[in-house]
Amino acid sequence: MSLSLYDLVHFALMAAGFALFAYFLYTWASRQEVGRRYRPAMHAGLCLAAIATVSYLVLFAKWDSGFTLVDGVYEPNAEARFTGSTRYPDWAVTVPLLTVELLAVCSLTGRRARNLRATAMAAAFLMILTGYVGAQLVADGRDRTALVVWGLVSTAFFAYLYVALIGAVRASIPHMGREAGVSLRNATVVLLGSFGVYPLVYAIPVFADVTPAWSATMQVAYSAADVVAKVGFGLLVHKVALLRTAEDVAAGVDTHPEPVWLSNVHHSEGVLPEVRHPHGHSAPELLREREGHDDGVRGGATRTASDRG
C-alpha cells in the first residue's frame, strides 16, 4: 500500500473516532434537555457513541500495527486482517441501538412499541452476524460464493429492517407537529441511506480483487458511513426529541423544568410538576424567573403544571 493510501485511511479512522467521541460528549451534556419520555433515545445514543469510540481506538491501533514500511511501501502483516474483523462486533451492538434510538422518538406505545423494538433489534443483530460470517469467517472472506450466499441472507434482515422502521415512522408522523415530523423523516432518510453504504462495500470483493486501493476505499467508506449513521442521525434524533418535548409541554401532557430552545428559537416555557401536600391536595411550586441580561442572553420563565391553564 502506498504512503498516500495508508495516510488516507489513517486520517479517516482518526477523524471518525474524534467525531464519535465529540458526539458522546455532546449527548452526555445535553441528555437532560429532552423530556423523560424521549431520554431512552439519548441513552441509546450515549451507549453506541461510547462503543464506537472504543472500537475506533482499537481500529486505529490495529491499522497502525498491521503494516510495516518496506522500501517506501506499507506491507500488511499478520495483524492487518483484524482491521476488518474489529468492525463487526461494534456493529453487532451499535446497529440494534440505532433502531432503539429511532423508535424512542416515534409515537408507538405499549405492546406494539415493545414488539417492534425487539424484532428490529433482532433483525439488526442478525443482519450484522450473517454478514460477518460471509465477510470474515468462511475462507477468511475470500470465498465469493459464501460472500454472495451470506450477503443474501443478511439482505433479508436488511429488507425487514427497512420495512419495519419506515412503517413505524409513517405511523408516527401524523401524531406530532410538522417540524418534528419533517425532522423525524430526515433522520430516517439519513439512517437508512447510510445503511445502504455497507452492503455496497461488502460486495466489492465479489466483483473485484481487493487491491490496496480497494482496501483503502473500503475503510474510508465504512468510516464515513459510521459517522453519518451515528453522529448525523443522532443529532437529528436529538432535534426530534427536543421538538416533541416542547410539544408535550405546550399540550399539557408533560412537564419540563427548563424552557426548550432550538437554533435560538423558543419552543416552550419551562413547566415544573405540581407538589402534593401530605393532606392530598396539590399546590404549585414557586415561579422561577430567568431574567435576560444585557449581554444578549435570552431569558424565560419556568412555570408549574397548574399555571398552564
C-alpha positions as CSV (number, residue, x, y, z in Angstrom):
1,M,0.0,0.0,0.0
2,S,1.4,3.4,-0.9
3,L,2.1,6.1,1.7
4,S,-0.8,8.2,0.5
5,L,-3.3,5.4,0.8
6,Y,-2.1,4.4,4.2
7,D,-2.2,8.0,5.4
8,L,-5.7,8.5,3.9
9,V,-7.1,5.5,6.0
10,H,-5.1,6.7,9.0
11,F,-6.8,10.1,8.7
12,A,-10.3,8.6,8.2
13,L,-10.0,6.4,11.2
14,M,-8.8,9.2,13.4
15,A,-11.4,11.7,12.2
16,A,-14.2,9.2,12.7
17,G,-13.0,8.4,16.2
18,F,-12.8,12.1,17.1
19,A,-16.3,12.7,15.6
20,L,-17.8,9.8,17.6
21,F,-16.1,11.0,20.8
22,A,-17.4,14.5,20.3
23,Y,-20.9,13.2,19.8
24,F,-20.6,11.2,23.0
25,L,-19.6,14.3,24.9
26,Y,-22.4,16.4,23.3
27,T,-25.1,13.8,24.0
28,W,-23.9,13.4,27.6
29,A,-24.0,17.2,28.2
30,S,-27.4,17.6,26.5
31,R,-29.3,14.5,27.7
32,Q,-31.3,16.4,30.3
33,E,-32.6,18.9,27.7
34,V,-35.3,16.4,26.5
35,G,-38.3,15.1,28.4
36,R,-38.2,11.8,30.2
37,R,-40.3,10.2,27.6
38,Y,-37.6,10.6,25.0
39,R,-34.5,10.0,27.1
40,P,-34.1,6.4,26.0
41,A,-33.1,7.8,22.7
42,M,-30.3,9.8,24.4
43,H,-29.2,6.8,26.4
44,A,-29.0,4.6,23.3
45,G,-27.0,7.4,21.6
46,L,-24.6,7.6,24.5
47,C,-24.1,3.8,24.6
48,L,-23.4,3.5,20.9
49,A,-21.2,6.5,20.8
50,A,-19.1,5.1,23.6
51,I,-18.8,1.7,22.0
52,A,-18.0,3.1,18.6
53,T,-15.3,5.4,20.1
54,V,-13.6,2.5,21.7
55,S,-13.9,0.5,18.5
56,Y,-12.2,3.2,16.6
57,L,-9.4,3.3,19.1
58,V,-8.9,-0.4,18.5
59,L,-9.1,0.0,14.7
60,F,-6.6,2.8,14.8
61,A,-4.2,0.7,16.8
62,K,-4.6,-2.4,14.6
63,W,-4.1,-0.3,11.5
64,D,-1.0,1.3,12.9
65,S,0.5,-2.1,13.8
66,G,-0.9,-4.0,10.9
67,F,1.6,-2.7,8.3
68,T,5.3,-2.5,8.0
69,L,7.1,0.2,6.0
70,V,9.4,-1.5,3.5
71,D,11.2,0.5,0.8
72,G,8.6,3.3,0.9
73,V,5.6,1.0,0.7
74,Y,3.4,-0.3,3.5
75,E,3.3,-4.1,3.6
76,P,0.5,-5.8,5.5
77,N,1.5,-8.2,8.3
78,A,-0.5,-10.9,10.3
79,E,-2.4,-8.2,12.2
80,A,-3.8,-6.4,9.2
81,R,-6.8,-8.7,8.8
82,F,-8.1,-7.7,12.3
83,T,-8.7,-4.2,11.0
84,G,-11.8,-5.5,9.2
85,S,-13.0,-8.0,11.8
86,T,-13.0,-5.4,14.6
87,R,-15.8,-3.5,12.9
88,Y,-18.4,-6.4,13.1
89,P,-18.5,-6.7,16.9
90,D,-19.0,-2.9,17.0
91,W,-21.9,-3.0,14.5
92,A,-23.5,-6.1,16.2
93,V,-24.2,-3.8,19.2
94,T,-24.5,-0.3,17.8
95,V,-26.8,-1.1,14.9
96,P,-29.5,-2.5,17.2
97,L,-29.0,0.5,19.4
98,L,-29.6,2.8,16.4
99,T,-33.0,1.2,15.9
100,V,-33.8,1.8,19.6
101,E,-32.7,5.4,19.2
102,L,-35.1,6.0,16.3
103,L,-38.1,4.1,17.8
104,A,-37.7,6.0,21.1
105,V,-38.8,9.3,19.3
106,C,-41.6,7.7,17.4
107,S,-45.2,7.7,18.6
108,L,-45.7,3.9,19.0
109,T,-46.7,2.8,22.5
110,G,-47.3,-0.2,24.6
111,R,-47.1,-3.7,23.2
112,R,-46.7,-2.6,19.7
113,A,-43.7,-0.5,20.6
114,R,-42.1,-3.3,22.6
115,N,-42.7,-5.9,19.9
116,L,-41.3,-3.7,17.1
117,R,-38.3,-2.7,19.2
118,A,-37.5,-6.4,19.9
119,T,-37.9,-7.5,16.3
120,A,-35.9,-4.6,14.9
121,M,-33.1,-5.2,17.3
122,A,-33.0,-8.9,16.5
123,A,-33.1,-8.2,12.7
124,A,-30.3,-5.6,13.0
125,F,-28.1,-8.1,15.0
126,L,-28.8,-11.0,12.6
127,M,-28.1,-8.7,9.6
128,I,-24.6,-8.0,11.0
129,L,-24.0,-11.5,12.2
130,T,-24.7,-13.1,8.8
131,G,-22.7,-10.5,7.0
132,Y,-19.8,-11.3,9.4
133,V,-20.0,-15.0,8.5
134,G,-19.6,-14.3,4.8
135,A,-17.0,-11.5,5.1
136,Q,-14.8,-12.9,7.8
137,L,-15.4,-16.5,8.8
138,V,-15.8,-18.6,5.6
139,A,-12.4,-18.9,3.9
140,D,-11.3,-15.7,5.6
141,G,-13.8,-13.8,3.4
142,R,-12.2,-14.9,0.2
143,D,-14.9,-17.3,-1.0
144,R,-17.1,-15.4,-3.4
145,T,-19.9,-18.0,-3.2
146,A,-20.0,-17.6,0.5
147,L,-20.0,-13.9,0.2
148,V,-23.0,-14.0,-2.1
149,V,-25.0,-16.5,-0.1
150,W,-24.4,-14.9,3.3
151,G,-24.9,-11.5,1.8
152,L,-28.3,-12.5,0.5
153,V,-29.3,-13.9,4.0
154,S,-28.1,-10.6,5.5
155,T,-30.1,-8.7,2.9
156,A,-33.3,-10.4,4.0
157,F,-32.9,-9.0,7.6
158,F,-31.8,-5.7,6.0
159,A,-35.1,-5.5,4.0
160,Y,-37.2,-6.3,7.1
161,L,-35.4,-3.5,9.0
162,Y,-36.2,-1.0,6.2
163,V,-39.9,-2.0,6.1
164,A,-40.3,-2.0,9.9
165,L,-38.6,1.3,10.6
166,I,-40.3,3.1,7.7
167,G,-43.7,1.8,8.8
168,A,-43.1,3.0,12.4
169,V,-42.1,6.4,11.2
170,R,-45.0,6.8,8.8
171,A,-47.4,5.8,11.6
172,S,-45.8,8.3,14.0
173,I,-45.6,11.4,11.8
174,P,-49.3,12.3,11.9
175,H,-49.2,12.3,15.7
176,M,-46.6,15.1,16.0
177,G,-46.0,18.6,14.9
178,R,-44.9,19.4,11.3
179,E,-41.4,20.4,12.2
180,A,-40.9,17.3,14.4
181,G,-42.3,15.1,11.6
182,V,-40.0,16.6,9.0
183,S,-37.0,16.1,11.3
184,L,-38.0,12.5,12.0
185,R,-38.4,11.8,8.3
186,N,-35.0,13.4,7.7
187,A,-33.4,11.3,10.4
188,T,-34.9,8.1,8.9
189,V,-33.5,9.0,5.5
190,V,-30.1,9.6,6.9
191,L,-30.1,6.4,8.8
192,L,-31.4,4.1,6.1
193,G,-29.4,5.9,3.4
194,S,-26.2,5.4,5.3
195,F,-27.2,1.7,5.9
196,G,-27.1,1.3,2.1
197,V,-23.4,2.0,2.0
198,Y,-22.4,-1.1,3.9
199,P,-23.8,-3.8,1.5
200,L,-22.2,-1.9,-1.4
201,V,-18.8,-2.1,0.3
202,Y,-19.4,-5.7,1.4
203,A,-20.0,-6.5,-2.3
204,I,-16.6,-5.2,-3.5
205,P,-14.8,-8.5,-3.0
206,V,-17.5,-10.3,-5.0
207,F,-16.9,-8.2,-8.2
208,A,-13.2,-7.2,-7.8
209,D,-9.9,-8.3,-6.4
210,V,-9.2,-6.3,-3.2
211,T,-6.2,-4.3,-4.2
212,P,-4.6,-1.8,-1.8
213,A,-6.7,0.9,-3.4
214,W,-9.9,-1.0,-2.9
215,S,-8.9,-1.9,0.7
216,A,-8.3,1.8,1.4
217,T,-11.6,2.7,-0.2
218,M,-13.5,0.2,1.9
219,Q,-12.0,1.5,5.1
220,V,-12.7,5.2,4.2
221,A,-16.3,4.3,3.1
222,Y,-17.0,2.4,6.3
223,S,-15.6,5.2,8.5
224,A,-17.7,7.9,6.7
225,A,-20.9,5.8,6.9
226,D,-20.3,5.2,10.6
227,V,-20.1,9.0,11.2
228,V,-23.2,9.7,9.2
229,A,-25.2,6.8,10.7
230,K,-24.2,7.5,14.3
231,V,-23.4,11.2,14.6
232,G,-25.5,12.8,11.8
233,F,-28.5,10.6,12.6
234,G,-28.1,11.1,16.3
235,L,-28.1,14.9,16.1
236,L,-31.4,14.7,14.1
237,V,-32.9,12.4,16.7
238,H,-31.9,14.9,19.4
239,K,-33.7,17.6,17.5
240,V,-36.9,15.5,17.2
241,A,-36.7,14.7,20.9
242,L,-36.4,18.5,21.7
243,L,-39.3,19.4,19.5
244,R,-41.5,16.6,20.9
245,T,-40.6,17.7,24.4
246,A,-41.8,21.2,23.6
247,E,-45.0,19.9,22.0
248,D,-45.8,17.8,25.1
249,V,-45.2,20.7,27.5
250,A,-47.3,23.0,25.3
251,A,-50.1,20.5,25.2
252,G,-50.1,20.0,28.9
253,V,-49.3,16.2,28.8
254,D,-45.8,16.5,30.4
255,T,-43.6,18.9,32.3
256,H,-40.0,20.0,31.8
257,P,-38.1,22.2,34.2
258,E,-36.4,24.4,31.6
259,P,-37.6,26.3,28.5
260,V,-36.9,24.5,25.2
261,W,-34.8,26.4,22.7
262,L,-33.7,25.1,19.4
263,S,-31.4,27.1,17.0
264,N,-32.2,30.2,19.1
265,V,-35.9,29.7,18.6
266,H,-38.1,29.4,21.7
267,H,-40.4,26.5,21.5
268,S,-41.9,26.2,25.0
269,E,-41.6,27.5,28.6
270,G,-40.3,25.5,31.4
271,V,-43.0,23.9,33.5
272,L,-42.4,22.3,36.9
273,P,-44.5,19.4,38.2
274,E,-47.1,20.0,40.9
275,V,-46.1,19.5,44.5
276,R,-48.5,17.5,46.6
277,H,-49.0,18.3,50.3
278,P,-49.4,15.5,52.8
279,H,-53.1,16.2,53.1
280,G,-53.7,15.2,49.5
281,H,-54.2,18.5,47.7
282,S,-51.7,19.9,45.3
283,A,-50.1,23.3,45.3
284,P,-47.8,24.8,42.7
285,E,-44.1,25.4,43.3
286,L,-42.8,28.9,43.3
287,L,-42.4,30.5,39.9
288,R,-38.8,30.8,38.9
289,E,-37.9,33.7,36.6
290,R,-34.9,33.6,34.4
291,E,-34.1,37.2,33.7
292,G,-32.3,38.2,30.5
293,H,-29.1,40.2,30.8
294,D,-27.6,43.0,28.8
295,D,-25.0,40.6,27.3
296,G,-27.7,39.3,24.9
297,V,-28.6,36.1,26.9
298,R,-32.3,35.3,26.4
299,G,-34.4,34.8,29.5
300,G,-37.5,32.7,30.0
301,A,-40.0,31.8,32.7
302,T,-40.3,28.5,34.4
303,R,-43.9,27.7,35.4
304,T,-45.7,24.9,37.2
305,A,-48.1,22.5,35.7
306,S,-51.0,24.3,37.4
307,D,-50.0,27.6,35.7
308,R,-50.6,26.4,32.2
309,G,-54.3,27.0,32.0
